[in-house]
Each structure stands twice: as C-alpha cells, then as structure tokens.
Amino acid sequence: MYTIEMAYARMRELQDLANRSGAHQPATAERQAPKTKADRTVRGRKR
C-alpha cells in the first residue's frame, strides 16, 4: 500500500536532488537571463 507519507518522502527526495543538481550549474542561470534592449539592437545591426 502506498501512503501519503511515502509520497511526501519521495517528493522531498526529488526536491533535494533537484536542488543539488542546480547548485552545480551556476552558468545555466546566466545563459537563461533575459536579454536587454541593448542586446537586441546590437544583434540586429549587420554591416
């Protein structure tokens, strides 16, 4: 039988795993940062 306590324990395990894996990848947060207006204007100009 699968109880609510077992489900809660599994959820906590998955959350801990996600938090640990995210802590080892600080560069992904920088890559996903929203672009500024200056970034869009520079990219649009081709000479």
N, C-alpha and C positions, 0 to 999 in steps of 0.2 A: 504494500500500500504506500502511495506517495502522499506525504503530508505537507501541509503549508510550511511547517518548519524546515522540511527538506528542500522545498522550493526556495525559501528565503535564504538558506545556507548556500545553495547553488548560485543564486543571484549575487550574493556577496562575493563568492569566489570569482565569478565572471567580472564583477566590477573591479576587484583588486587586480586581476590580470590585465584589464584594460588600462587601469591607472599606471601600472608598472611599465607596460609596453609603450605608453605615451610619453613617459618620463625619459625614455632613452632616445627619443626622436625630436629634439628641440628644433631642428631645421625645418621640419614639416610645417610648423606653425608659421614660420617666416615665409615659406613658399605659398601658403594659403592666405596670406594677408591681403586685404582688399587693396586694389590699385588706386592710386590717387589720380587726380585730373592731370597732373604734370606727366605721369607715366603714359597716359593715353595720348597726349599731344605729341610727345617726343616720338612715340612709336608710329604715329600716323604720318610723319614727315619723311618723305624719301627724296633724295637728291641724286 
